[in-house]
Amino acid sequence: RLEAQVNPDRITASAELWSAGRQYKLVDRRAVPDADADLATILGLIERSDWAALHGWLYADARDTMTQAEFVAEVGAAFDAMGTIVGVEQVGPVRYGDGRAGFDVASAAVKLTMSLGGTQTELQATASLIWETDRWSVLSIAPDS
């Protein structure tokens, strides 16, 4: 007997095969947890301009490339030039990559509301995350063209 499940949203599949009284589990790839909670934490850090804490949420290669102090100085200066962050929100569903490259990625549309000189502007961006062992980490938050 063969039973199989396919989850197209998470791009995973598994099957159980029973033969001669033995059960075999076949898995295309493991599922990773939804990124929603980690993304909400990351967006909250951005909204509070907590660049030091956000540094800890960068993916490992980025954390190793830039010290926390360097990250705080660079990102803080970039955001200061755009004004004050008034709000940050996720405006689209999290979409997951297929993992075929050997790692799991997720992305979502986000909106940053900035205030500069009494004028508010909205910046549309894409948050890209990568799964690292036990949580989703920031690959980038890039403005949409």
Secondary structure, 3 states (H helix, E strand, C coil): CEEEEEECCCCEEEEEEEECCEEEEEECCCCCCCCHHHHHHHHHHHHCCCHHHHHCCECHHHHHHCCHHHHHHHHHHHHHHHCEEEEEEECCCCEECCCCCCCCEEEEEEEEEEEECCEEEEEEEEEEEEEECCEEEEEEEEECC
